Amino acid sequence: MSGSASEHVAAPDSKTESELLAMLEKDGKEFDKDAEIERILGEFRLNGYAILDIQPGLPETQIKKIYRTKSLLIHPDKTSNPRAPDAFDRLAKAQQQLLDEKQRGKLDESIADARMLLIRERKLTVDDEEVKDPDDEFISAWRAKTVWVLMDEEKRRQRQMKAQMQEEGRAKKQEEEEMEQRKRKREFENNWEKTREGRIDSWRDFQKGGSKTGGVKKKAKLKTLG
């Protein structure tokens, strides 16, 4: 009977331990979610590779797989973190960027440019071991240089867009002025045509008035004397 009582007492302790383990596991998952959300939001938004935490060169199937894993981890419906929706949106845009051939190509060019700039700054060559087998420090510096390149390109793009908008604004203003000139010309021609008969009648009346008064008098002939 004592053995039975002992077993009966041990059951609640076992259940409590199981609950604690479940809570710890849940807290651990929440910590992982929060950490991943903060990591995503801390990456440069124009670099899809950094947001997905992958290196260039992965096939699309692998990109989709990694995206799915991370999207399930930080899904707004699966966590109470208020920043989850923003991180989830950035993650989705990162996948779209890398699955779009044109966008991914531009990003790859920027990353390659950043690599060459870093190599030149460090006075290295592509054959150096530091470049061929980069360590974490080199990769971190490479990623930072990529951010600089992307920001520089974005600023240049915005300047070009601003200049284009200004040029379009000038062209639009010129077009509007030309349209206004054509409108005034049409109105003038329409008004001129509408008053044409009136002008003709006025001219005829003027001519008739001149004939009633005799017009220009002829000089009287002088009688010759003798």
Contacts in CASP RR format, 6 or more apart in sequence:
PFRMAT RR
TARGET T0000
AUTHOR 0000-0000-0000
METHOD contacts of the structure
MODEL  1
MSGSASEHVAAPDSKTESELLAMLEKDGKEFDKDAEIERILGEFRLNGYA
ILDIQPGLPETQIKKIYRTKSLLIHPDKTSNPRAPDAFDRLAKAQQQLLD
EKQRGKLDESIADARMLLIRERKLTVDDEEVKDPDDEFISAWRAKTVWVL
MDEEKRRQRQMKAQMQEEGRAKKQEEEEMEQRKRKREFENNWEKTREGRI
DSWRDFQKGGSKTGGVKKKAKLKTLG
30 79 0 8 1.000
32 73 0 8 1.000
33 73 0 8 1.000
33 74 0 8 1.000
33 78 0 8 1.000
33 79 0 8 1.000
33 81 0 8 1.000
33 84 0 8 1.000
34 79 0 8 1.000
34 81 0 8 1.000
36 70 0 8 1.000
36 73 0 8 1.000
36 74 0 8 1.000
36 87 0 8 1.000
37 74 0 8 1.000
37 79 0 8 1.000
37 81 0 8 1.000
37 83 0 8 1.000
37 84 0 8 1.000
37 87 0 8 1.000
38 83 0 8 1.000
39 53 0 8 1.000
40 51 0 8 1.000
40 70 0 8 1.000
40 74 0 8 1.000
40 87 0 8 1.000
40 90 0 8 1.000
40 91 0 8 1.000
41 83 0 8 1.000
41 86 0 8 1.000
41 87 0 8 1.000
41 90 0 8 1.000
43 50 0 8 1.000
43 51 0 8 1.000
43 53 0 8 1.000
43 90 0 8 1.000
44 50 0 8 1.000
44 146 0 8 1.000
44 147 0 8 1.000
44 150 0 8 1.000
44 151 0 8 1.000
45 51 0 8 1.000
45 90 0 8 1.000
45 93 0 8 1.000
46 107 0 8 1.000
46 150 0 8 1.000
46 151 0 8 1.000
46 154 0 8 1.000
47 107 0 8 1.000
47 143 0 8 1.000
47 146 0 8 1.000
47 147 0 8 1.000
47 150 0 8 1.000
48 93 0 8 1.000
48 94 0 8 1.000
48 97 0 8 1.000
48 98 0 8 1.000
48 107 0 8 1.000
49 55 0 8 1.000
49 56 0 8 1.000
49 94 0 8 1.000
49 98 0 8 1.000
49 107 0 8 1.000
49 111 0 8 1.000
50 143 0 8 1.000
50 146 0 8 1.000
51 90 0 8 1.000
51 91 0 8 1.000
51 93 0 8 1.000
51 94 0 8 1.000
52 63 0 8 1.000
52 66 0 8 1.000
52 67 0 8 1.000
52 70 0 8 1.000
52 91 0 8 1.000
52 94 0 8 1.000
52 95 0 8 1.000
52 98 0 8 1.000
53 66 0 8 1.000
53 70 0 8 1.000
54 62 0 8 1.000
54 63 0 8 1.000
54 66 0 8 1.000
56 108 0 8 1.000
56 111 0 8 1.000
58 66 0 8 1.000
60 98 0 8 1.000
60 99 0 8 1.000
63 95 0 8 1.000
63 98 0 8 1.000
63 99 0 8 1.000
64 95 0 8 1.000
64 99 0 8 1.000
67 91 0 8 1.000
67 92 0 8 1.000
67 94 0 8 1.000
67 95 0 8 1.000
70 91 0 8 1.000
71 88 0 8 1.000
71 91 0 8 1.000
71 92 0 8 1.000
72 78 0 8 1.000
74 81 0 8 1.000
74 84 0 8 1.000
74 87 0 8 1.000
74 88 0 8 1.000
74 91 0 8 1.000
75 84 0 8 1.000
75 88 0 8 1.000
76 84 0 8 1.000
76 85 0 8 1.000
76 88 0 8 1.000
96 103 0 8 1.000
97 103 0 8 1.000
97 104 0 8 1.000
97 107 0 8 1.000
98 104 0 8 1.000
98 107 0 8 1.000
107 150 0 8 1.000
110 146 0 8 1.000
110 149 0 8 1.000
110 150 0 8 1.000
110 153 0 8 1.000
111 142 0 8 1.000
111 146 0 8 1.000
111 149 0 8 1.000
113 149 0 8 1.000
114 142 0 8 1.000
114 145 0 8 1.000
114 146 0 8 1.000
114 148 0 8 1.000
114 149 0 8 1.000
115 131 0 8 1.000
115 142 0 8 1.000
115 145 0 8 1.000
117 145 0 8 1.000
117 149 0 8 1.000
118 138 0 8 1.000
118 141 0 8 1.000
118 142 0 8 1.000
118 145 0 8 1.000
119 125 0 8 1.000
119 126 0 8 1.000
119 131 0 8 1.000
122 130 0 8 1.000
124 130 0 8 1.000
124 131 0 8 1.000
125 131 0 8 1.000
126 132 0 8 1.000
130 138 0 8 1.000
131 138 0 8 1.000
134 142 0 8 1.000
END
